[in-house]
Amino acid sequence: MKFLRTVSTQRLLAIIAGVVIAVAGGTAIAVAASNGGPKPPRESLATALHQAASAPAVTGITARIKFTNNLINTSDIQGTDPILNGATGRLWMSNDGRLRLELQGDNGDAQVVVNNGSFSIYDPMTNTVYKGTLPQQSGSSSSKSSQGEAIPTVAQIQSDINQLAQHWNLVGPTPRNVAGQPAYKIQISPKHDGGLLGQVQLAWDAARGIPLGIAIYSTSSSSPVLELKATSISYGSVPVSDFKVSPPAGAKVVRIASTATSGTAAAAAGMHAHKAGKAHKAHTDITGAAAVQAHLPFTLAAPGTLDGVQQQSVQLLDWGGSPAALVTYGQGLGGIAVIEQSASGQSTSSSSSSSSSSSQGGNGQGLSLPTVSINGASGTELDTALGTVITFSSGGVHYTVLGSVPPTAAEAAAKALAP
C-alpha cells in the first residue's frame, strides 16, 4: 500500500475524479453509514489527503463485504446473479498488486482476481472465465516504486483541488467511522455535463490512507445505484494462496486482448466488448471520418451533429479482426458514443413484435432486454440508472448507441443514424 504514500499530487486528485466514471469499486471497499466508533478530527480536504499520502504502508487487507446493485431494474433480471442482483462476499488485497474479489451467489460465486499483471473474471451464470493481461503503464513501475515520488505539500494539493473544483462540486471531508475504522468521506458531483450521474461518495481510512469505500448515485434517486460496503475489515499480510482460484471444471475460457484506449472511447469500447464478448483494439492513428471510411466495408454514419449534439471524434477500431468505427458526440459524461460494424454475423431479433430478448445462462437465468423499434428495425435497449445502451442493425450495419442519457435521448440518436 505504498501507493498513497508515494503518489504525486496529480495522481491523488485523479483518484477522486476517476471514481466518478467507475462502475466497480476496485480498491474501494465501502462507504458505510457511521454506526458509532471513533472518528478522526475535522480537517480540510488538502490536509486529509496529505495525511493519507504520508500514512505508513499496509501489507494487505482482508474484508467481508456487501455489494448492492440497483443499476438495472429487477424486472429485467431473470433468476439470481451475484453481479446483477448484488451479494455478500469477501475481498483480499496485498501490497504487491494482487487482488481477489468474491461475490457469493446461489448458483456459484463470481470471482475477480488480479495476480502478477494478469486478471481473470469468472461469471457463474454462464460458467465462463474471462482472462487477460493488464495494460502496462508507461515507464517502469518497479523502478518508480523503489524510488518513490515526493509527497505533495498541503499547498500543492490545495492548488490542484482548486483546479478540480472548477468542474466538480466537492463536499467534505466529513469525519466518519467505516467498518470500525476512523475515516473521512467526501461527496463529488459534476457541475455540468454529468449525464445521469448524481454524485459519488468516497471514503478512506484516516490513519492508513487507504480507500475504504465507494457509492455511486444517479440524478433520480437518493439511494446508491452501486455500493460496495465492508461489514468487517482487518489489515496485515495476505497469504499468496488466497489469490489462487481455480474455475469449476468445464468452465469456458475467453481470452481478452489488452487495450490502451481512454476517455469516452475507452468507456464505449469497454462496455460493448463486455456485452458482445469480443476483444477489441483501438487504432488511435486512424481518425477522422474520411480516413476511417476508407477502411470500412460499409457506409459510415457520422453526421456532424446527432440529436443536436456536436460530433467530437471518429476513430477506427479493430473489433475481433474486423474493422469498426467509434463516433463520439458531446463532452463530459453526458456525451453519446456510437459503435458501427458490419452486420454480417451479428445476431438480430427473430421477430420485431417480441416484447423482450434475453441474455441467459444455461439454467435459463440472465438479463431480459426489451426490444425497441428504430425506424422499423428491431433492436434491444438496456435502460439503467446511469445510462442507456441500444443495439440494432439497419442497412447492413450493426449499431451500438450508448451514453449517460435517458432512453428517449438514446432512441432519438439511434433513429437519426438509421437510414
The 8 nearest C-alpha neighbors of each residue, nearest first, counted from 0:
[[1, 94, 57, 56, 2, 58, 3, 59],
 [2, 0, 4, 56, 3, 5, 94, 57],
 [3, 1, 0, 4, 5, 6, 52, 144],
 [4, 2, 52, 6, 5, 1, 51, 208],
 [3, 5, 52, 53, 1, 2, 6, 54],
 [6, 4, 148, 147, 2, 3, 150, 1],
 [5, 7, 3, 2, 4, 10, 148, 11],
 [8, 6, 10, 9, 11, 151, 148, 150],
 [7, 9, 11, 10, 151, 156, 12, 6],
 [8, 10, 12, 11, 7, 13, 159, 6],
 [9, 11, 13, 7, 12, 8, 6, 14],
 [12, 10, 8, 14, 13, 9, 7, 6],
 [11, 13, 15, 14, 9, 10, 8, 16],
 [14, 12, 10, 16, 15, 11, 17, 9],
 [15, 13, 17, 12, 11, 16, 10, 18],
 [14, 16, 12, 13, 17, 18, 11, 19],
 [17, 15, 13, 18, 14, 19, 12, 20],
 [18, 16, 14, 19, 15, 13, 20, 21],
 [17, 19, 21, 20, 16, 15, 14, 199],
 [18, 20, 17, 16, 21, 199, 15, 198],
 [21, 19, 18, 17, 22, 16, 332, 266],
 [20, 22, 18, 23, 19, 17, 24, 25],
 [23, 21, 20, 24, 225, 215, 18, 19],
 [22, 24, 21, 25, 225, 227, 27, 226],
 [23, 25, 27, 26, 213, 28, 227, 22],
 [26, 24, 27, 23, 28, 21, 98, 100],
 [25, 27, 24, 28, 210, 211, 92, 212],
 [28, 26, 212, 24, 211, 210, 25, 213],
 [27, 29, 212, 211, 227, 228, 229, 24],
 [212, 228, 30, 28, 227, 229, 211, 213],
 [29, 31, 212, 213, 202, 228, 214, 201],
 [30, 32, 177, 29, 228, 33, 178, 229],
 [31, 33, 34, 30, 177, 176, 175, 178],
 [32, 34, 176, 175, 35, 31, 177, 36],
 [35, 33, 32, 36, 176, 177, 31, 179],
 [36, 34, 33, 176, 37, 179, 38, 175],
 [35, 37, 176, 179, 38, 34, 181, 180],
 [36, 38, 181, 176, 35, 39, 180, 179],
 [39, 37, 181, 175, 176, 174, 182, 36],
 [38, 40, 181, 174, 182, 41, 205, 37],
 [41, 39, 42, 38, 174, 173, 181, 183],
 [40, 42, 174, 39, 173, 43, 172, 183],
 [43, 41, 47, 46, 40, 44, 172, 45],
 [42, 44, 46, 45, 47, 172, 41, 171],
 [45, 43, 47, 46, 172, 48, 42, 171],
 [44, 46, 157, 48, 43, 153, 47, 156],
 [47, 45, 49, 43, 48, 44, 153, 42],
 [46, 48, 44, 50, 49, 45, 42, 43],
 [49, 47, 51, 45, 50, 46, 44, 52],
 [48, 50, 46, 52, 51, 47, 153, 45],
 [49, 51, 53, 47, 48, 52, 54, 46],
 [208, 50, 52, 48, 54, 49, 53, 47],
 [53, 51, 4, 3, 49, 50, 54, 48],
 [52, 54, 50, 4, 51, 49, 55, 150],
 [53, 55, 207, 51, 208, 52, 50, 4],
 [56, 54, 207, 53, 57, 4, 1, 208],
 [55, 57, 0, 1, 54, 58, 4, 207],
 [58, 56, 0, 59, 55, 235, 234, 94],
 [57, 59, 236, 94, 235, 93, 0, 56],
 [58, 60, 93, 235, 236, 92, 234, 57],
 [61, 59, 234, 92, 91, 233, 235, 93],
 [60, 62, 91, 233, 90, 232, 234, 92],
 [63, 61, 232, 90, 231, 89, 64, 233],
 [62, 64, 89, 231, 230, 229, 88, 90],
 [65, 63, 229, 88, 228, 89, 230, 87],
 [64, 66, 87, 228, 227, 86, 88, 229],
 [65, 67, 227, 85, 86, 226, 87, 228],
 [68, 66, 85, 226, 225, 227, 69, 65],
 [69, 67, 225, 85, 70, 84, 224, 83],
 [70, 68, 224, 71, 225, 67, 72, 223],
 [69, 71, 384, 224, 383, 68, 225, 72],
 [72, 70, 383, 69, 73, 384, 382, 75],
 [73, 71, 74, 75, 70, 69, 383, 76],
 [72, 74, 76, 75, 71, 84, 69, 77],
 [75, 73, 72, 76, 77, 367, 71, 366],
 [74, 76, 367, 73, 72, 366, 368, 77],
 [77, 75, 366, 73, 74, 367, 365, 78],
 [76, 78, 364, 365, 366, 75, 367, 79],
 [79, 77, 364, 76, 365, 80, 363, 366],
 [80, 78, 84, 81, 77, 105, 364, 104],
 [79, 81, 83, 84, 82, 104, 78, 124],
 [82, 80, 85, 104, 86, 84, 83, 102],
 [81, 83, 85, 80, 84, 109, 86, 102],
 [82, 84, 80, 81, 85, 68, 76, 71],
 [85, 83, 81, 80, 82, 68, 79, 86],
 [86, 84, 67, 81, 68, 66, 82, 83],
 [87, 85, 81, 66, 102, 65, 103, 88],
 [86, 88, 65, 64, 102, 66, 103, 85],
 [87, 89, 102, 64, 101, 103, 63, 65],
 [90, 88, 63, 101, 64, 62, 100, 102],
 [89, 91, 100, 62, 99, 61, 101, 63],
 [90, 92, 61, 99, 60, 98, 62, 100],
 [93, 91, 98, 60, 59, 97, 99, 61],
 [92, 94, 59, 97, 95, 58, 96, 237],
 [93, 95, 0, 58, 96, 59, 92, 57],
 [96, 94, 93, 97, 0, 58, 115, 92],
 [97, 95, 94, 93, 98, 114, 115, 92],
 [98, 96, 114, 93, 113, 92, 95, 115],
 [99, 97, 92, 113, 112, 91, 96, 114],
 [98, 100, 112, 91, 111, 90, 242, 113],
 [99, 101, 90, 111, 110, 89, 112, 91],
 [100, 102, 110, 89, 88, 109, 90, 103],
 [103, 101, 88, 109, 108, 87, 86, 81],
 [102, 104, 108, 88, 87, 86, 81, 101],
 [103, 105, 81, 107, 108, 106, 80, 102],
 [104, 106, 107, 79, 103, 80, 108, 81],
 [107, 105, 104, 123, 108, 124, 80, 79],
 [108, 106, 104, 123, 105, 103, 109, 124],
 [107, 109, 103, 104, 102, 110, 123, 101],
 [108, 110, 102, 122, 121, 101, 123, 103],
 [111, 109, 101, 121, 120, 100, 108, 112],
 [110, 112, 120, 100, 99, 119, 101, 121],
 [111, 113, 99, 119, 118, 98, 114, 110],
 [114, 112, 118, 98, 97, 117, 99, 119],
 [113, 115, 97, 117, 116, 118, 112, 98],
 [116, 114, 117, 97, 113, 96, 118, 95],
 [115, 117, 133, 114, 132, 113, 118, 96],
 [118, 116, 132, 114, 133, 115, 113, 131],
 [117, 119, 113, 131, 112, 130, 132, 114],
 [118, 120, 130, 112, 129, 111, 128, 121],
 [121, 119, 111, 129, 128, 110, 122, 112],
 [120, 122, 128, 110, 109, 127, 123, 129],
 [121, 123, 127, 109, 124, 126, 125, 128],
 [124, 122, 126, 107, 125, 109, 121, 108],
 [125, 123, 360, 122, 126, 80, 106, 364],
 [124, 126, 360, 127, 123, 122, 361, 359],
 [127, 125, 123, 250, 122, 124, 251, 128],
 [128, 126, 251, 125, 250, 122, 121, 252],
 [127, 129, 121, 252, 120, 251, 253, 130],
 [130, 128, 253, 120, 119, 254, 252, 121],
 [131, 129, 119, 254, 118, 255, 253, 128],
 [130, 132, 255, 118, 117, 254, 256, 119],
 [133, 131, 117, 116, 118, 257, 134, 130],
 [132, 134, 116, 117, 135, 257, 131, 118],
 [135, 133, 257, 132, 136, 258, 259, 116],
 [136, 134, 133, 137, 116, 138, 140, 132],
 [137, 135, 138, 134, 140, 139, 133, 259],
 [138, 136, 135, 139, 140, 134, 143, 259],
 [139, 137, 140, 136, 143, 142, 135, 141],
 [138, 140, 142, 141, 143, 137, 136, 144],
 [139, 141, 143, 142, 144, 138, 136, 137],
 [140, 142, 144, 139, 143, 145, 146, 138],
 [141, 143, 145, 144, 139, 140, 146, 147],
 [144, 142, 140, 146, 141, 145, 147, 139],
 [145, 143, 141, 147, 142, 146, 140, 5],
 [144, 146, 142, 143, 147, 141, 140, 148],
 [147, 145, 143, 144, 142, 148, 141, 5],
 [148, 146, 144, 5, 143, 145, 149, 6],
 [149, 147, 5, 6, 150, 7, 146, 143],
 [148, 150, 151, 5, 147, 7, 6, 4],
 [149, 151, 5, 148, 7, 152, 52, 4],
 [152, 150, 8, 155, 149, 7, 156, 153],
 [151, 153, 155, 154, 156, 150, 49, 8],
 [152, 154, 156, 155, 45, 46, 49, 157],
 [153, 155, 157, 152, 156, 158, 45, 151],
 [156, 154, 152, 158, 157, 153, 151, 159],
 [155, 157, 153, 159, 158, 154, 45, 8],
 [156, 158, 160, 154, 45, 159, 155, 153],
 [159, 157, 155, 161, 156, 160, 154, 162],
 [158, 160, 162, 156, 161, 157, 163, 155],
 [161, 159, 157, 163, 162, 158, 164, 156],
 [160, 162, 164, 158, 159, 163, 157, 165],
 [163, 161, 159, 160, 164, 165, 158, 166],
 [162, 164, 160, 165, 161, 166, 167, 159],
 [165, 163, 167, 161, 166, 162, 168, 160],
 [164, 166, 163, 162, 167, 161, 168, 190],
 [165, 167, 164, 190, 163, 189, 168, 191],
 [168, 166, 189, 164, 190, 188, 165, 163],
 [167, 169, 188, 187, 164, 189, 190, 170],
 [170, 168, 187, 186, 167, 171, 164, 188],
 [171, 169, 186, 185, 172, 187, 168, 173],
 [172, 170, 185, 173, 184, 186, 169, 44],
 [171, 173, 185, 184, 183, 44, 174, 170],
 [172, 174, 171, 184, 183, 175, 185, 41],
 [175, 173, 183, 39, 38, 182, 41, 172],
 [176, 174, 182, 38, 33, 183, 181, 177],
 [175, 177, 181, 33, 180, 182, 38, 179],
 [178, 176, 180, 179, 31, 182, 175, 33],
 [179, 177, 231, 180, 230, 229, 232, 176],
 [178, 180, 177, 176, 36, 181, 231, 37],
 [179, 181, 177, 176, 178, 182, 204, 37],
 [182, 180, 38, 176, 39, 37, 205, 175],
 [183, 181, 204, 205, 175, 176, 203, 174],
 [182, 184, 174, 173, 202, 172, 203, 175],
 [185, 183, 202, 172, 173, 201, 171, 174],
 [184, 186, 171, 172, 201, 170, 200, 173],
 [187, 185, 200, 170, 199, 169, 171, 201],
 [188, 186, 169, 199, 198, 168, 200, 167],
 [187, 189, 198, 168, 167, 197, 199, 190],
 [190, 188, 167, 193, 191, 168, 166, 187],
 [189, 191, 167, 166, 168, 188, 192, 193],
 [190, 192, 193, 189, 166, 331, 167, 194],
 [193, 191, 333, 331, 194, 332, 330, 189],
 [192, 194, 332, 333, 189, 191, 196, 195],
 [333, 193, 195, 403, 332, 196, 192, 404],
 [196, 194, 385, 403, 218, 217, 404, 197],
 [197, 195, 217, 194, 193, 218, 198, 385],
 [198, 196, 218, 217, 216, 188, 195, 199],
 [199, 197, 188, 216, 187, 196, 215, 186],
 [198, 200, 215, 187, 186, 214, 19, 216],
 [201, 199, 186, 214, 213, 185, 187, 215],
 [200, 202, 213, 185, 184, 212, 199, 30],
 [203, 201, 184, 212, 211, 183, 30, 210],
 [204, 202, 210, 211, 209, 182, 183, 205],
 [203, 205, 182, 208, 209, 207, 206, 211],
 [206, 204, 182, 208, 181, 207, 183, 203],
 [205, 207, 204, 208, 54, 51, 181, 182],
 [208, 206, 54, 204, 209, 205, 55, 51],
 [51, 207, 209, 204, 54, 205, 206, 203],
 [208, 210, 204, 203, 207, 211, 3, 51],
 [211, 209, 203, 27, 212, 202, 204, 26],
 [212, 210, 203, 28, 27, 29, 202, 204],
 [29, 213, 211, 28, 30, 27, 202, 201],
 [212, 214, 201, 30, 29, 200, 27, 226],
 [213, 215, 226, 200, 225, 199, 223, 30],
 [216, 214, 199, 225, 223, 224, 198, 200],
 [217, 215, 223, 224, 198, 197, 199, 196],
 [218, 216, 197, 196, 219, 195, 220, 385],
 [217, 219, 197, 195, 196, 220, 216, 198],
 [218, 220, 217, 221, 197, 384, 195, 216],
 [221, 219, 222, 217, 218, 216, 223, 224],
 [220, 222, 223, 216, 219, 217, 218, 224],
 [223, 221, 220, 224, 216, 217, 69, 215],
 [224, 222, 216, 225, 215, 214, 226, 221],
 [223, 225, 69, 216, 70, 215, 68, 222],
 [226, 224, 68, 215, 223, 67, 214, 69],
 [227, 225, 214, 67, 66, 213, 223, 228],
 [226, 228, 66, 29, 28, 65, 213, 67],
 [29, 229, 227, 65, 64, 28, 30, 31],
 [230, 228, 64, 29, 231, 63, 28, 178],
 [229, 231, 64, 63, 178, 228, 65, 232],
 [232, 230, 63, 229, 178, 62, 233, 64],
 [231, 233, 62, 61, 178, 63, 229, 234],
 [234, 232, 61, 60, 62, 235, 231, 59],
 [233, 235, 60, 59, 61, 57, 232, 236],
 [236, 234, 59, 58, 60, 237, 233, 57],
 [235, 237, 59, 58, 238, 93, 234, 60],
 [236, 238, 59, 93, 239, 235, 241, 60],
 [239, 237, 240, 241, 236, 242, 93, 59],
 [240, 238, 241, 242, 237, 243, 97, 93],
 [239, 241, 243, 238, 242, 244, 237, 91],
 [242, 240, 239, 243, 238, 237, 91, 244],
 [243, 241, 240, 239, 99, 244, 112, 98],
 [244, 242, 240, 241, 245, 239, 112, 114],
 [243, 245, 242, 246, 241, 112, 110, 240],
 [244, 246, 247, 243, 248, 121, 242, 128],
 [247, 245, 250, 248, 244, 121, 128, 249],
 [248, 246, 250, 249, 245, 126, 123, 127],
 [249, 247, 250, 246, 245, 251, 126, 127],
 [248, 250, 247, 251, 126, 246, 127, 252],
 [251, 249, 126, 127, 248, 247, 252, 246],
 [250, 252, 127, 128, 126, 249, 253, 125],
 [251, 253, 128, 127, 129, 250, 254, 130],
 [254, 252, 129, 128, 130, 255, 251, 127],
 [255, 253, 130, 131, 129, 252, 256, 278],
 [256, 254, 131, 278, 130, 253, 257, 129],
 [257, 255, 278, 131, 258, 254, 279, 132],
 [258, 256, 134, 132, 133, 255, 131, 259],
 [259, 257, 280, 260, 256, 134, 281, 279],
 [258, 260, 261, 134, 257, 281, 280, 265],
 [259, 261, 265, 258, 281, 264, 262, 280],
 [260, 262, 265, 264, 263, 259, 266, 258],
 [261, 263, 264, 265, 266, 260, 267, 331],
 [262, 264, 266, 265, 267, 261, 336, 327],
 [265, 263, 267, 262, 266, 261, 268, 260],
 [266, 264, 261, 260, 268, 262, 267, 263],
 [265, 267, 263, 269, 264, 268, 270, 262],
 [266, 268, 264, 270, 265, 269, 263, 336],
 [269, 267, 265, 271, 270, 266, 272, 264],
 [268, 270, 272, 266, 267, 271, 265, 273],
 [271, 269, 273, 267, 272, 268, 266, 274],
 [270, 272, 274, 268, 273, 269, 275, 267],
 [271, 273, 269, 275, 277, 276, 274, 270],
 [274, 272, 276, 270, 271, 275, 269, 277],
 [275, 273, 271, 272, 276, 270, 277, 269],
 [274, 276, 272, 277, 273, 271, 270, 278],
 [275, 277, 273, 272, 274, 278, 271, 253],
 [278, 276, 272, 275, 319, 279, 318, 273],
 [279, 277, 319, 255, 256, 272, 318, 276],
 [278, 280, 318, 317, 319, 277, 281, 256],
 [279, 281, 317, 258, 316, 318, 282, 278],
 [280, 282, 316, 283, 317, 260, 315, 279],
 [283, 281, 284, 315, 316, 285, 280, 314],
 [282, 284, 285, 281, 286, 314, 315, 260],
 [283, 285, 282, 286, 315, 314, 281, 287],
 [286, 284, 283, 282, 315, 314, 291, 290],
 [285, 287, 314, 313, 291, 290, 315, 284],
 [288, 286, 313, 290, 289, 291, 314, 312],
 [287, 289, 291, 290, 313, 292, 286, 301],
 [290, 288, 292, 291, 287, 293, 286, 313],
 [291, 289, 293, 287, 292, 288, 286, 285],
 [290, 292, 288, 293, 315, 289, 294, 286],
 [293, 291, 289, 295, 294, 290, 288, 299],
 [292, 294, 291, 290, 295, 289, 296, 288],
 [293, 295, 292, 291, 322, 296, 290, 315],
 [294, 296, 292, 297, 293, 322, 291, 323],
 [297, 295, 294, 298, 341, 322, 292, 293],
 [298, 296, 295, 299, 341, 396, 395, 340],
 [299, 297, 300, 296, 292, 295, 396, 395],
 [298, 300, 292, 301, 297, 339, 295, 288],
 [301, 299, 416, 302, 298, 339, 417, 326],
 [300, 302, 299, 303, 326, 288, 313, 416],
 [303, 301, 304, 300, 305, 310, 416, 415],
 [304, 302, 310, 309, 301, 305, 308, 311],
 [305, 303, 309, 308, 302, 310, 307, 306],
 [304, 306, 308, 307, 412, 302, 309, 415],
 [307, 305, 412, 308, 411, 304, 415, 408],
 [306, 308, 305, 304, 309, 412, 303, 329],
 [309, 307, 305, 304, 329, 306, 328, 310],
 [308, 310, 304, 328, 329, 303, 311, 307],
 [311, 309, 328, 303, 304, 327, 312, 329],
 [312, 310, 328, 327, 329, 309, 313, 326],
 [311, 313, 327, 326, 310, 314, 287, 328],
 [314, 312, 326, 287, 286, 288, 325, 327],
 [313, 315, 286, 325, 324, 285, 326, 287],
 [314, 316, 324, 282, 291, 285, 323, 286],
 [317, 315, 281, 323, 324, 282, 322, 318],
 [316, 318, 322, 280, 321, 279, 320, 323],
 [319, 317, 279, 321, 320, 316, 322, 323],
 [318, 320, 278, 321, 279, 277, 317, 280],
 [319, 321, 318, 317, 322, 279, 278, 280],
 [320, 322, 318, 317, 319, 323, 340, 316],
 [323, 321, 317, 316, 318, 295, 320, 294],
 [324, 322, 340, 316, 339, 315, 318, 317],
 [323, 325, 315, 339, 316, 338, 314, 326],
 [324, 326, 338, 314, 337, 313, 315, 339],
 [327, 325, 313, 337, 312, 336, 314, 324],
 [328, 326, 336, 312, 311, 335, 310, 337],
 [327, 329, 310, 335, 311, 309, 334, 308],
 [330, 328, 334, 309, 308, 311, 310, 335],
 [331, 329, 334, 333, 332, 192, 328, 311],
 [330, 332, 192, 333, 334, 193, 329, 194],
 [331, 333, 193, 194, 334, 192, 403, 330],
 [194, 332, 334, 192, 193, 403, 331, 404],
 [335, 333, 329, 330, 332, 328, 331, 402],
 [336, 334, 402, 328, 401, 327, 329, 337],
 [337, 335, 327, 401, 326, 400, 267, 402],
 [336, 338, 400, 326, 399, 325, 327, 339],
 [339, 337, 325, 399, 324, 398, 326, 400],
 [340, 338, 398, 324, 323, 397, 337, 325],
 [341, 339, 323, 397, 396, 342, 324, 398],
 [340, 342, 396, 343, 397, 395, 297, 339],
 [341, 343, 397, 396, 395, 345, 344, 392],
 [344, 342, 341, 345, 395, 396, 397, 346],
 [345, 343, 342, 346, 341, 347, 397, 340],
 [344, 346, 342, 343, 347, 397, 341, 392],
 [347, 345, 344, 348, 342, 343, 349, 392],
 [348, 346, 349, 345, 392, 378, 391, 377],
 [347, 349, 350, 377, 351, 346, 378, 356],
 [348, 350, 347, 351, 353, 346, 377, 352],
 [349, 351, 352, 348, 353, 377, 347, 354],
 [352, 350, 377, 353, 348, 349, 376, 372],
 [351, 353, 350, 354, 377, 370, 349, 355],
 [354, 352, 351, 350, 355, 370, 356, 348],
 [353, 355, 369, 370, 352, 356, 351, 371],
 [356, 354, 369, 370, 368, 353, 367, 357],
 [355, 357, 368, 367, 369, 370, 358, 379],
 [358, 356, 367, 366, 368, 359, 355, 365],
 [357, 359, 366, 365, 367, 356, 360, 368],
 [360, 358, 365, 364, 363, 357, 366, 361],
 [359, 361, 125, 124, 364, 362, 363, 365],
 [360, 362, 363, 125, 359, 364, 124, 126],
 [361, 363, 360, 364, 359, 124, 125, 365],
 [364, 362, 359, 361, 360, 365, 77, 78],
 [365, 363, 78, 77, 359, 360, 362, 124],
 [366, 364, 359, 77, 358, 76, 360, 367],
 [365, 367, 76, 358, 357, 75, 77, 368],
 [366, 368, 357, 75, 356, 76, 358, 355],
 [369, 367, 356, 355, 357, 381, 380, 379],
 [370, 368, 355, 380, 379, 354, 356, 367],
 [371, 369, 379, 355, 378, 354, 380, 368],
 [370, 372, 378, 379, 377, 380, 373, 369],
 [373, 371, 377, 376, 375, 374, 378, 370],
 [372, 374, 376, 375, 414, 377, 371, 413],
 [375, 373, 376, 414, 372, 417, 418, 377],
 [374, 376, 373, 372, 377, 351, 393, 371],
 [377, 375, 373, 372, 374, 393, 378, 392],
 [378, 376, 372, 351, 371, 391, 373, 375],
 [379, 377, 391, 371, 370, 390, 372, 376],
 [380, 378, 370, 390, 371, 389, 369, 368],
 [379, 381, 389, 388, 369, 370, 368, 382],
 [382, 380, 388, 387, 368, 383, 389, 379],
 [381, 383, 387, 380, 406, 386, 388, 384],
 [384, 382, 71, 386, 385, 70, 387, 381],
 [383, 385, 70, 386, 217, 71, 224, 382],
 [386, 384, 195, 383, 403, 217, 196, 70],
 [385, 387, 403, 404, 383, 402, 384, 405],
 [386, 388, 382, 401, 381, 406, 402, 383],
 [387, 389, 401, 381, 400, 380, 382, 390],
 [390, 388, 380, 400, 399, 379, 401, 381],
 [391, 389, 399, 378, 379, 398, 400, 380],
 [392, 390, 378, 398, 397, 377, 379, 393],
 [391, 393, 397, 396, 398, 342, 395, 376],
 [394, 392, 396, 395, 417, 376, 397, 391],
 [393, 395, 396, 392, 418, 417, 342, 397],
 [394, 396, 342, 393, 341, 392, 397, 343],
 [397, 395, 342, 341, 393, 392, 394, 340],
 [398, 396, 392, 342, 340, 339, 341, 391],
 [399, 397, 339, 391, 390, 338, 392, 396],
 [398, 400, 390, 338, 337, 389, 401, 339],
 [401, 399, 337, 389, 388, 336, 398, 413],
 [402, 400, 388, 336, 387, 335, 389, 399],
 [401, 403, 335, 404, 386, 387, 334, 336],
 [402, 404, 386, 194, 333, 195, 385, 332],
 [403, 405, 386, 402, 194, 195, 387, 408],
 [404, 406, 407, 408, 386, 387, 409, 403],
 [407, 405, 409, 408, 387, 410, 382, 404],
 [408, 406, 410, 409, 405, 411, 404, 412],
 [409, 407, 411, 410, 406, 405, 404, 412],
 [410, 408, 406, 412, 411, 407, 413, 404],
 [409, 411, 413, 407, 412, 408, 406, 414],
 [410, 412, 408, 414, 413, 409, 407, 415],
 [413, 411, 409, 415, 410, 306, 414, 305],
 [414, 412, 410, 416, 415, 411, 409, 400],
 [413, 415, 411, 416, 417, 373, 412, 374],
 [414, 416, 412, 413, 417, 411, 305, 306],
 [417, 415, 413, 414, 300, 418, 412, 301],
 [416, 418, 414, 415, 393, 413, 374, 373],
 [417, 416, 394, 393, 374, 415, 414, 300]]
